[in-house]
Amino acid sequence: MNGCQWSQPVGRRVQIARRNLTDNPHIATWWFLKRYSLLKEHVLKPKLGVTNFWGRTEFQARGSIHAHEFLWCMIDGLLVLKENDTEENRRAFCKIWGLTITAINPAPDRETAPEGERSALQMHHDEVENTVGHLSNIVSRTSIHKCANYCLRTKKGDPPTAPKHCRFHYPRPPNMDEMNIDSADGVDQHHVPPPRLTNKWHPKYASFEAVRNDPIPNVLPFNRLASMSWRANCDFMPCTSKSAVINYIAKYASKAEETSKSYKDIMTSVLGRTVRCSRQWGS
């Protein structure tokens, strides 16, 4: 946008931004890839010790670009879990990742943005603040899962009229209060406080359960530094076993997308509509 466009009201700026995105997808794609490469180089590599990566870039139906990335991380003290590893190693694994990934809502009492608060996503980089309030501003706009038709499914074998459930297993109950309950104290010999591994979401392999303090509005697991730097959706999930790694890569490497129409089919469709419009208006 130019200076004149930025002086427009927020609603008008949104309309201009949407039109610019529709008319210039090549610029938006270049900017996303450039910005994401800088995030990996200057934030993720130093923070997570990234030594290699594999990813897939996708476009949603409305044209929004996003990436699925698999990172090889070398963090001091981080163990590589084996299938059916010991409970001691599982706890050590979760302790390290618990310092990096969280689902704690920075401001759980904040249901709506304070009146007059400007979105952190629209701020110039000189306006970004290293505060909990600013992090809350970002998380509340980028790291919240909202169930909709794309994620709601009936359970396998249930009739179509059966209640639908979120395939990402939301809402997830808070577990922060459980951090003070340790099996070593004899309170519950079978209890493992968060962050922890759980099989309640994927029976075939364990998933990392981050510490969370608020079931609503469904905060996604995030890294504070990455969210503050990226200022867009950027959720994290550590792989817990070889089968989890294979499942993730195979899912996105083999994911089929709807084939685009050929240029001939597109032109035929356009010409057909042009003829109909011409007849309608008598020209």
URPE-V37074 format. One record per residue. N is the residue number from 1. SS is DSSP state (helix for helix, strand for strand, loop for the rest). PHI is phi in degrees with one decimal (none if undefined). D_FIRST is the distance of its C-alpha to the first C-alpha in whole Angstrom. Layout:
n=N ss=SS phi=PHI d_first=D_FIRST
n=N ss=SS phi=PHI d_first=D_FIRST
//
This chain:
n=1 ss=loop phi=none d_first=0
n=2 ss=loop phi=-90.8 d_first=4
n=3 ss=helix phi=-60.6 d_first=7
n=4 ss=helix phi=-66.2 d_first=8
n=5 ss=helix phi=-67.6 d_first=6
n=6 ss=helix phi=-66.0 d_first=6
n=7 ss=loop phi=-80.3 d_first=10
n=8 ss=loop phi=-71.9 d_first=10
n=9 ss=loop phi=-59.3 d_first=13
n=10 ss=helix phi=-56.4 d_first=13
n=11 ss=helix phi=-58.6 d_first=14
n=12 ss=helix phi=-69.1 d_first=12
n=13 ss=helix phi=-62.6 d_first=9
n=14 ss=helix phi=-63.0 d_first=11
n=15 ss=helix phi=-62.0 d_first=11
n=16 ss=helix phi=-64.6 d_first=8
n=17 ss=helix phi=-63.6 d_first=8
n=18 ss=helix phi=-63.9 d_first=11
n=19 ss=helix phi=-66.0 d_first=11
n=20 ss=helix phi=-62.4 d_first=8
n=21 ss=helix phi=-66.0 d_first=11
n=22 ss=helix phi=-67.9 d_first=14
n=23 ss=helix phi=-82.3 d_first=13
n=24 ss=loop phi=-133.6 d_first=12
n=25 ss=helix phi=-63.6 d_first=15
n=26 ss=helix phi=-66.6 d_first=16
n=27 ss=helix phi=-70.3 d_first=13
n=28 ss=helix phi=-62.5 d_first=13
n=29 ss=helix phi=-66.2 d_first=16
n=30 ss=helix phi=-59.8 d_first=16
n=31 ss=helix phi=-66.0 d_first=14
n=32 ss=helix phi=-61.3 d_first=16
n=33 ss=helix phi=-64.9 d_first=20
n=34 ss=helix phi=-66.0 d_first=19
n=35 ss=helix phi=-65.6 d_first=18
n=36 ss=helix phi=-69.3 d_first=21
n=37 ss=helix phi=-64.3 d_first=23
n=38 ss=helix phi=-69.9 d_first=22
n=39 ss=helix phi=-61.8 d_first=23
n=40 ss=helix phi=-64.5 d_first=26
n=41 ss=helix phi=-71.3 d_first=27
n=42 ss=helix phi=-105.9 d_first=27
n=43 ss=helix phi=-121.0 d_first=27
n=44 ss=helix phi=-70.5 d_first=29
n=45 ss=helix phi=-62.9 d_first=32
n=46 ss=helix phi=-66.3 d_first=33
n=47 ss=helix phi=-74.1 d_first=33
n=48 ss=helix phi=-107.0 d_first=35
n=49 ss=loop phi=63.6 d_first=36
n=50 ss=strand phi=-66.6 d_first=35
n=51 ss=strand phi=-107.2 d_first=37
n=52 ss=strand phi=-160.2 d_first=36
n=53 ss=strand phi=-157.4 d_first=33
n=54 ss=strand phi=-142.0 d_first=33
n=55 ss=strand phi=-153.1 d_first=30
n=56 ss=strand phi=-139.4 d_first=29
n=57 ss=strand phi=-101.3 d_first=25
n=58 ss=strand phi=-130.1 d_first=25
n=59 ss=strand phi=-120.8 d_first=23
n=60 ss=loop phi=-75.9 d_first=23
n=61 ss=loop phi=-57.1 d_first=24
n=62 ss=loop phi=-89.2 d_first=21
n=63 ss=loop phi=96.9 d_first=19
n=64 ss=loop phi=-70.8 d_first=19
n=65 ss=strand phi=-88.7 d_first=20
n=66 ss=strand phi=-153.4 d_first=22
n=67 ss=strand phi=-128.9 d_first=25
n=68 ss=strand phi=-109.9 d_first=29
n=69 ss=strand phi=-126.0 d_first=30
n=70 ss=strand phi=-114.1 d_first=34
n=71 ss=strand phi=-113.0 d_first=34
n=72 ss=strand phi=-91.3 d_first=37
n=73 ss=strand phi=-113.7 d_first=38
n=74 ss=loop phi=-120.0 d_first=40
n=75 ss=loop phi=-104.3 d_first=41
n=76 ss=loop phi=-54.9 d_first=44
n=77 ss=loop phi=84.3 d_first=46
n=78 ss=loop phi=-76.9 d_first=45
n=79 ss=loop phi=-91.4 d_first=47
n=80 ss=loop phi=-93.6 d_first=47
n=81 ss=loop phi=-70.9 d_first=48
n=82 ss=loop phi=-104.3 d_first=51
n=83 ss=loop phi=-61.5 d_first=52
n=84 ss=loop phi=57.3 d_first=54
n=85 ss=loop phi=-69.6 d_first=54
n=86 ss=loop phi=-70.4 d_first=56
n=87 ss=helix phi=-63.4 d_first=54
n=88 ss=helix phi=-62.0 d_first=54
n=89 ss=helix phi=-69.1 d_first=52
n=90 ss=helix phi=-65.0 d_first=50
n=91 ss=helix phi=-67.4 d_first=50
n=92 ss=helix phi=-64.1 d_first=49
n=93 ss=helix phi=-59.3 d_first=46
n=94 ss=helix phi=-68.9 d_first=44
n=95 ss=helix phi=-63.6 d_first=45
n=96 ss=helix phi=-66.0 d_first=43
n=97 ss=helix phi=-69.7 d_first=40
n=98 ss=helix phi=-64.7 d_first=40
n=99 ss=loop phi=-78.6 d_first=39
n=100 ss=loop phi=-106.4 d_first=36
n=101 ss=loop phi=-119.9 d_first=35
n=102 ss=strand phi=-142.3 d_first=35
n=103 ss=strand phi=-125.1 d_first=35
n=104 ss=loop phi=-78.7 d_first=35
n=105 ss=loop phi=-70.4 d_first=33
n=106 ss=loop phi=-59.5 d_first=32
n=107 ss=loop phi=-139.8 d_first=33
n=108 ss=loop phi=-63.1 d_first=35
n=109 ss=loop phi=-85.9 d_first=35
n=110 ss=loop phi=-92.6 d_first=32
n=111 ss=loop phi=-85.2 d_first=31
n=112 ss=loop phi=-134.1 d_first=28
n=113 ss=loop phi=-68.1 d_first=26
n=114 ss=loop phi=-56.4 d_first=27
n=115 ss=loop phi=-58.6 d_first=26
n=116 ss=loop phi=86.5 d_first=23
n=117 ss=loop phi=-71.9 d_first=22
n=118 ss=loop phi=-87.0 d_first=18
n=119 ss=loop phi=-63.9 d_first=18
n=120 ss=helix phi=-65.4 d_first=18
n=121 ss=helix phi=-73.6 d_first=15
n=122 ss=helix phi=-102.1 d_first=12
n=123 ss=loop phi=-79.1 d_first=14
n=124 ss=loop phi=-69.8 d_first=13
n=125 ss=helix phi=-61.8 d_first=16
n=126 ss=helix phi=-71.5 d_first=18
n=127 ss=helix phi=-92.2 d_first=18
n=128 ss=loop phi=-65.8 d_first=20
n=129 ss=loop phi=-115.5 d_first=24
n=130 ss=loop phi=-91.1 d_first=27
n=131 ss=loop phi=-133.3 d_first=28
n=132 ss=helix phi=-63.9 d_first=30
n=133 ss=helix phi=-62.2 d_first=28
n=134 ss=helix phi=-69.1 d_first=25
n=135 ss=helix phi=-61.7 d_first=26
n=136 ss=helix phi=-62.2 d_first=27
n=137 ss=helix phi=-57.9 d_first=24
n=138 ss=helix phi=-74.5 d_first=22
n=139 ss=helix phi=-60.3 d_first=25
n=140 ss=helix phi=-65.3 d_first=26
n=141 ss=helix phi=-107.7 d_first=22
n=142 ss=helix phi=-127.5 d_first=23
n=143 ss=loop phi=-122.1 d_first=26
n=144 ss=strand phi=-118.1 d_first=28
n=145 ss=loop phi=-88.7 d_first=30
n=146 ss=loop phi=-118.6 d_first=30
n=147 ss=loop phi=-65.7 d_first=33
n=148 ss=loop phi=-150.0 d_first=32
n=149 ss=loop phi=-59.2 d_first=34
n=150 ss=loop phi=-69.3 d_first=32
n=151 ss=loop phi=-115.8 d_first=34
n=152 ss=strand phi=-85.4 d_first=37
n=153 ss=strand phi=-137.2 d_first=40
n=154 ss=loop phi=-84.5 d_first=44
n=155 ss=loop phi=-67.5 d_first=46
n=156 ss=loop phi=-58.5 d_first=48
n=157 ss=loop phi=94.6 d_first=51
n=158 ss=loop phi=-80.3 d_first=50
n=159 ss=loop phi=-68.2 d_first=50
n=160 ss=loop phi=-57.9 d_first=47
n=161 ss=loop phi=-84.8 d_first=48
n=162 ss=loop phi=-68.2 d_first=48
n=163 ss=loop phi=-58.7 d_first=45
n=164 ss=loop phi=-94.5 d_first=42
n=165 ss=strand phi=-127.4 d_first=41
n=166 ss=strand phi=-71.9 d_first=38
n=167 ss=loop phi=-72.8 d_first=38
n=168 ss=loop phi=-99.5 d_first=37
n=169 ss=loop phi=66.0 d_first=39
n=170 ss=loop phi=-112.8 d_first=38
n=171 ss=loop phi=-76.5 d_first=38
n=172 ss=loop phi=-112.4 d_first=40
n=173 ss=loop phi=-68.3 d_first=42
n=174 ss=loop phi=-67.1 d_first=42
n=175 ss=loop phi=-135.8 d_first=44
n=176 ss=helix phi=-62.2 d_first=44
n=177 ss=helix phi=-65.8 d_first=47
n=178 ss=helix phi=-76.7 d_first=49
n=179 ss=helix phi=-63.7 d_first=48
n=180 ss=helix phi=-87.0 d_first=51
n=181 ss=loop phi=-103.3 d_first=53
n=182 ss=loop phi=-121.1 d_first=55
n=183 ss=helix phi=-62.9 d_first=57
n=184 ss=helix phi=-67.1 d_first=59
n=185 ss=helix phi=-85.7 d_first=60
n=186 ss=loop phi=81.4 d_first=62
n=187 ss=loop phi=-69.8 d_first=60
n=188 ss=loop phi=-151.7 d_first=59
n=189 ss=loop phi=-67.2 d_first=60
n=190 ss=loop phi=-106.8 d_first=58
n=191 ss=loop phi=-90.3 d_first=55
n=192 ss=loop phi=-119.5 d_first=52
n=193 ss=loop phi=-71.9 d_first=49
n=194 ss=loop phi=-74.3 d_first=45
n=195 ss=loop phi=-68.3 d_first=44
n=196 ss=strand phi=-153.7 d_first=46
n=197 ss=strand phi=-100.9 d_first=46
n=198 ss=strand phi=-141.0 d_first=47
n=199 ss=loop phi=-109.1 d_first=48
n=200 ss=loop phi=-76.3 d_first=47
n=201 ss=loop phi=-100.0 d_first=44
n=202 ss=loop phi=-132.5 d_first=45
n=203 ss=loop phi=-59.9 d_first=49
n=204 ss=loop phi=-78.9 d_first=49
n=205 ss=loop phi=-153.8 d_first=47
n=206 ss=loop phi=-76.7 d_first=46
n=207 ss=strand phi=-118.2 d_first=43
n=208 ss=strand phi=-78.2 d_first=41
n=209 ss=strand phi=-106.0 d_first=41
n=210 ss=loop phi=-75.5 d_first=39
n=211 ss=loop phi=-70.5 d_first=40
n=212 ss=strand phi=-137.3 d_first=39
n=213 ss=loop phi=-116.5 d_first=39
n=214 ss=loop phi=-151.8 d_first=38
n=215 ss=loop phi=-72.6 d_first=38
n=216 ss=loop phi=-124.2 d_first=36
n=217 ss=loop phi=-103.6 d_first=33
n=218 ss=loop phi=62.5 d_first=33
n=219 ss=strand phi=-71.4 d_first=32
n=220 ss=loop phi=-80.0 d_first=31
n=221 ss=loop phi=-61.1 d_first=33
n=222 ss=strand phi=-141.4 d_first=30
n=223 ss=loop phi=-107.1 d_first=30
n=224 ss=helix phi=-59.4 d_first=29
n=225 ss=helix phi=-65.0 d_first=28
n=226 ss=helix phi=-63.6 d_first=26
n=227 ss=helix phi=-66.0 d_first=24
n=228 ss=helix phi=-65.9 d_first=23
n=229 ss=helix phi=-82.0 d_first=22
n=230 ss=helix phi=-81.3 d_first=20
n=231 ss=loop phi=54.5 d_first=19
n=232 ss=loop phi=-158.8 d_first=19
n=233 ss=loop phi=-57.6 d_first=23
n=234 ss=loop phi=-157.9 d_first=25
n=235 ss=strand phi=-99.4 d_first=29
n=236 ss=loop phi=-125.5 d_first=32
n=237 ss=loop phi=-153.6 d_first=35
n=238 ss=loop phi=-72.0 d_first=38
n=239 ss=loop phi=-78.3 d_first=40
n=240 ss=loop phi=-108.4 d_first=44
n=241 ss=loop phi=-165.6 d_first=46
n=242 ss=helix phi=-62.0 d_first=46
n=243 ss=helix phi=-65.4 d_first=46
n=244 ss=helix phi=-67.1 d_first=43
n=245 ss=helix phi=-63.7 d_first=41
n=246 ss=helix phi=-62.1 d_first=43
n=247 ss=helix phi=-61.7 d_first=42
n=248 ss=helix phi=-66.3 d_first=38
n=249 ss=helix phi=-66.3 d_first=38
n=250 ss=helix phi=-63.4 d_first=40
n=251 ss=helix phi=-61.6 d_first=38
n=252 ss=helix phi=-89.7 d_first=34
n=253 ss=helix phi=-71.5 d_first=36
n=254 ss=loop phi=-106.2 d_first=38
n=255 ss=loop phi=-67.4 d_first=35
n=256 ss=loop phi=-89.8 d_first=35
n=257 ss=loop phi=-107.6 d_first=32
n=258 ss=loop phi=-64.6 d_first=32
n=259 ss=loop phi=-67.8 d_first=33
n=260 ss=loop phi=-70.4 d_first=30
n=261 ss=loop phi=-70.0 d_first=32
n=262 ss=loop phi=-71.0 d_first=33
n=263 ss=helix phi=-60.0 d_first=31
n=264 ss=helix phi=-61.3 d_first=34
n=265 ss=helix phi=-65.0 d_first=34
n=266 ss=helix phi=-64.1 d_first=30
n=267 ss=helix phi=-65.1 d_first=31
n=268 ss=helix phi=-61.9 d_first=34
n=269 ss=helix phi=-63.8 d_first=33
n=270 ss=helix phi=-64.1 d_first=30
n=271 ss=helix phi=-63.2 d_first=33
n=272 ss=helix phi=-61.3 d_first=35
n=273 ss=helix phi=-69.3 d_first=33
n=274 ss=helix phi=-63.0 d_first=32
n=275 ss=helix phi=-62.8 d_first=36
n=276 ss=helix phi=-62.9 d_first=36
n=277 ss=helix phi=-65.3 d_first=34
n=278 ss=helix phi=-64.1 d_first=36
n=279 ss=helix phi=-66.5 d_first=39
n=280 ss=helix phi=-65.0 d_first=37
n=281 ss=helix phi=-92.8 d_first=36
n=282 ss=loop phi=69.8 d_first=39
n=283 ss=loop phi=-106.5 d_first=38
//
